[in-house]
Amino acid sequence: MSGERDEHLQLEIAAAELVNLPSALVFTTGYAANVGLISALAGPDDLVISDELNHASLIDGTRLSRARVSVVPHLDSSAVAKALRTRGRGNAFVITESYFSMDGDGPDLRVLRELCDAHGAALVVDEAHALGVLGPEGRGRCAEAGVRADALVGTFGKAFGAAGAFVAGCPTLVTWLWNRARTFVFSTGLSPAVAAAARAGVRTARDEPNRRKRVLAAAVHLRRVLGEHGAHTVGFGHIVPWVVGESGAALRAAGELRAQGIDVRAIRPPSVPHGKARLRFTVTAAHTEADIELAGEAIRVMRQDGLR
């Protein structure tokens, strides 16, 4: 009913500028942004094409929309093309993350954009884990690929060190969400203090590119060190998943590493498929070469003791 402050408006302007889209709307969380966006856009006559590893918030938004859903294999653009040919008379939405948080990989956004254009579909991209680190000036993988999403979601609680999220797109989209996204209309807004902190985080990420360079360099170093000790890492960029296999093994390994001062978490089903439990390492600009080497030594000791 009320409560919008200049801090919110300035944050929305900063978010839109970051991803080079005309407008943005701020939500309290990334979950709220995705659920509100998808459930407000799609309806029972529409088709949503969703990557099988999309975040739970995208899945839940799709369920609430009551749209027809085609879940496609991870990063399979040919399956997206096949699904688009079944769209029918309703609208079609292709939904993906730009950088998947459990696998550290991402789709060919150019191909998805071309498919959407060819079939008159909308491209919805969640850039939550890419913004601030990947792409030119940390603007994300859409900017890196030269792709314009019809709706782009980002968060302030990861690289930007605050909280909250946004959806960016054309002014018509933002106006529609302002009136129809239930997670925006019927939820308490973001605190002005948090909005100001988020804007400062965006500004820091833009103005201090060396932080981003340190993150990516540390990730390359960590992947090399893990590989030297026989750890099977996947993906690219600043999220470094080590696929262990069984949940018990992942829990034991995480516990052993924490005992040696390495704070890493075991990711288990349902966050990842059964048999693909993993340790997910995330590097920051504060990590030094010595920190990375310490992690490598901890893994060497752990594996020497028989933990796999």
N, C-alpha and C positions, 0 to 999 in steps of 0.2 A: 504493500500500500504506500509505503514511503521509505526513506532511508538511503536513497541513492545520493552519494556524495561526489565531490570533485575527484577524490582519490579513485573511485571506481571508473569514472569517465576517462581520467588520464591513463589508467591501466589499460582500458580497452583500446585507446588510441595507440599506446605502446605495443600492445599485442598485435593489432592489425598491421602496424608498420613493420614489426618483426618478421611477419610471414608474407608481407607485401600483398595483403588483401584489403578491400575497402573498409570493412567494419568488423567489429568483434563484440561479443557479449561474455561477461565474466560470470562464472558459476563458482559455487563453493568448493567443489572437488572435481577431479577428472571423472569419477564415477557418475556424478550428477550431470556433467556436461554430455557424456556419451549417451546415457539413458535418456536424458531430456531431448537431445538432438534427434536420435533415431526414432523414438516414439512419437515425436512431433512431425517428422517428415514423412514416414512411411505409413501405409494403411493396408487394410485387408485386400485391396485389389492390386497391391504392388508386389514387386519381387525384390528381395534383398539377397545379394550374393556376398557371402561372408567367408573369409579365410578360416580354416578349421582351427587355427591357433589364435584367433582374435581374443582380446581381453574379455573377461566376464561382463564388464560394463557394456560393451558393444553387443554381446549376446543377449543380455537382459533387455537392453533397449529394443532390440529386434523382436524379442518375445512380446514385449508390451505393445509393440506396433500392430501385432496380429497380421503382419505381412506374410506372404509366402516366402520361405527361406530356402536357399540353395547353399549348402555348406560345401566349399570346394577344398581340395587338397592344398596343403600349405605351399604358397608361392607358385601355384600352377595357373599360369595365365591362359593356357589352352582350355582348362576347365572353366575358367571365367567366361571365355568366348563361347563355349558350348552352352553354358547356363544362360547367357544373354539371349541366345536364340530362342529360349523358351519363355521370354518375358510376358507375352500376351499384351493386353491393351493397357494395363496399368503402368505406373512409373517403375523404373528400375534403379537400384542403388548398388554400387560396388563398394564394399566396406573393407578396409584393411588398415593395419598399422604400418607406419613407414619403417619402424625399427622395432622388432619383436623383443620383448623384455626378457624372455626365457631362453631364446636361442641366439640373440645378437645378430639377427639377419633381417632382410627386408625384401620387398618385391621390386620388380622392374616397374617403376611408377610411370615411365614413358609408355610402356606397352599398355598398362591399365588405362591410361588417359586416352590412348588411341582407340582402344576397345569401347570405352564409354562414349567417345565422340561418334564412333561408327554406328552405335546402337541407340543413341539418344539417351544414355544413362548418366546418372550423377556419380561422381567419384567422391567418396568420403574417406578422409585420411586422418588417422590418429597419430600425431607426431610427438606424443608425450615423452618418449624416451630419446628422441633425436634432438629436439630443440635445445639450443644452448651449447651443443657440442658438435653435432654433425652439420655439414653443409656450410656454404659461405657465410661468414660472420655468425655461425651457429644458428642459421635460419631454418635448418632442417633439411631433410632429404628431398622434399618437393622442390625447394629452391635449388638444391644441388642438381636435380634432374631437369630443371627448367619446366616443371609441371605445375599447373594451377589447379588445385583441388576445388571442387564446388563447395565443400565444407571441410574445414581443417580444425582439428582439436589439439590443444596444447595444454600443458600444466605448468604451474609455477612452483610445485613442490619437489621438483627433482633438481635439474641443473641450476635453477634460479633461487633455490634455497628458501622458499617461503611456503605458501599454500594457495589453493585455489586453482582454477582452470579457465579456459575460454574456448569458445567456438568462433571461428572467423569465416567470413564469406562476403557475399554481396549484401547491401543494406536491406533488401527484401527478406533474405534469410534471417538476418538478425532481428528485424521487426517481427517476423513470424514466431521466432523462438521467444522473444520478449513477451508475446501474448499466449503462446501455446505450449512451451516447454514446461511441463508440470514441476520438474525438479528446480526450475528457476522461479516460477510464479508462486509456488506454495512452499518455499523454503526460505529460511533466514539468509540474508545476503552475506557476502564476505565482509569481515570487519574492515573498516577504513584503514586501520593500522596495518593489517595484513596486506591490504591492497597496495599501500605505500611501500611496504617491504618488498612485495613482488615486483613492483615497478623498478625499484632500486636494483633488484637482482637482474632484471632484463637489461638495464642500463650497464651494469657491471660486465655482463656477458658480452655485450656489444663493444664496450670501450676497452676491455682488457683481453685481447685475443691470446696473449701468452698463457692465460689459464687454460684455454681450450687446447692449445698446443701441448701443454704439459699433460693434460688428461690423455690425449691420444698417444703421445709418446710413451707414457707409463703403461698404457694398455698393450702396446706393441712389445714392450719389455716384459710384461707379465706373461703374455702368450709364449714368448720365447723361453722364459724360465720354466713355465709349466711343462712345455714340450720337452725340455731337457730332462725332466723327471718323469717322463712317460705319461703325463696327463693329456687326455684327449679333449682338446678345446674345440668349440664350434663357433661359427659366426665371425663378425668383424666389429671393430669399434670398441667403445669403452665398457661394454658389458661382455664379460668373459666367462661363459659357462663351461664347466668341466663335467661332462656327462659321466656319472659313476655307474648307474644301473639300478640296483635295488635300493629301496628307501632306507633300509637298515644300514647299508653301507654308507650312504650319503650322510645319515645322522651321525654315525660313528666318526666319519672323517671330519665333519664340521665340529664335533665336540673336541676332537684331538687338536685341531688347528686353533680353536679358541683357547684351549689350554696353553698353547704356545704363543698366544697374543695376536692371532690372526682372526679377525672378526669376519667370518664368511658363513652364509646360511645354506642349509640343505633345502632344496626345492623338490617337493614330492607331489604325487597325485593328490588332488585333481588339478593342481597348477600345471603339471606336465603329464604326459602319458605314462601308464604303468610300464615299468622296466626302464624308464629314462630319467630317473631321479638324478639330480645334479647338484654341484656346488656352484653358486653364481657369485663370481667375484665382480666387484664394481670399483673401478679406480677413480680417484679424484685428483684435482690439481694440487692437493696438499701432499700426495704420496711422493716420496723421494725414491731414487734408485736404491738406496739402502733398504727402504721398506719393501720393495719388490724382491730384493735378494733375500730378505728375512722370510718372506712368504715362501720362496723357493726352498730355503733351508728347512723350514717347518714341514714342507711336503716331503722333502727327502727323508727326514727323520721318521715321519709318519709311515711312509711306505717301507722303510727299513724295518719298522716294527711290525709289519705285516698287514697294515690297514690299506685297503685298495679303494 
